Amino acid sequence: MDDPSLQSHRLTPVAGPTCWRGEELGGRTDWIIEVPPDAAVEIDTVARHLASRPLTDIRRDDAELPIVTPLIERFRWLLTDGPGIALMRGLPADGWDSDQAAAALWVLGLQVGEPQPQDGGGAMLHHVRDTGERIEDNDDLRIYQTNQPQAFHNDGGDLFMLLCRRQAPIGGISRIVSATALFNGVLERDPAAAALLQQPFPFDARGQQRPGCPPVQRVPIFAWHAGRLHMLHKRPYIDLAQRFDDVGPLSTAQVAALDLLDELCDDPAMHHAFTMRPGDIIAADNFVSLHARDQFDDAADNQVNRDSGEGRHMLRLWLGLPDGPPLPPAYRDTREFGPLYEQFPARCS
């Protein structure tokens, strides 16, 4: 701590309910909500009734969910006041077509927060499946549109919600890790790296940058604001930013800090690995967690075929919270979090 360059950064451990280790979370069930049969019927009825309507025309009060509401209240509490992660299990997704699954996720999402745009075109819901393209062949392609492995990263908005409609026959294991536990791990191993990760890094926006913003975002990976830790990390997009002429090479220290962060993410003791089953919804606080996905194979053993549309199919929402915590200025112009600043100006303190 004698290095004066470290003095402007926060270099003290983080505590609280969001600071968990994967090996500990895997032994708990308090973050998992099992949907009882009567609640599943209620959601199914609403989803089928609203499936023919455009999602953005559906409002929160269009769905009466007296049985489901207490489950959603618990779900939201886990995300905002608990470990920052919640799993809802037992929805009847195996009987839903794509529109019905989208309506179910949309209706449940509206009970939690306000949907946020996920791309430059303003789409509020994404279908996460393999398009057959490769990230190396398309500068605007995002990794979720492929079957390639997704390194640990976070999405946009305060929260993400991901519904599994159909799983892949091989691969696609999900993993999640606590950002606060990662910060503590980096701090314990290398305080200089913990300080460096609080300085700006370049991120390739993959053609989804906000209007008037450059194609490369320069933001810190760890940011402190109003006494709370926030994280934004996408190692592949940091590496891909090197394709731009005005992005200088990463320093040896920056690469070492990123490597340490990746090492901690990949440590089985740090992250929790699980398999999404049809009818599961996983959600997490994007500021205090990262998630990843293994590579998957839709066509293994000829069980499914991508061209038939019968491959792995997840549906995703990004959600904003009107009553969420103050937003760090560093993320104002990012494609992930920028819309929150416009929609909830009271949080910009």
Helices and strands as residue ranges (DSSP letters): G 4-6, H 22-25, E 32-34, H 37-50, G 55-57, G 60-62, H 69-80, E 85-89, G 93-95, H 98-112, E 114-115, E 125-128, G 135-137, G 143-145, E 150-153, E 159-166, E 170-171, E 174-178, H 179-189, H 191-196, E 200-204, E 216-220, E 222-225, E 228-231, H 235-240, G 241-243, H 252-266, E 272-274, E 281-285, E 289-293, E 296-297, G 300-302, G 306-308, E 313-320, G 329-331, H 338-343, G 345-347
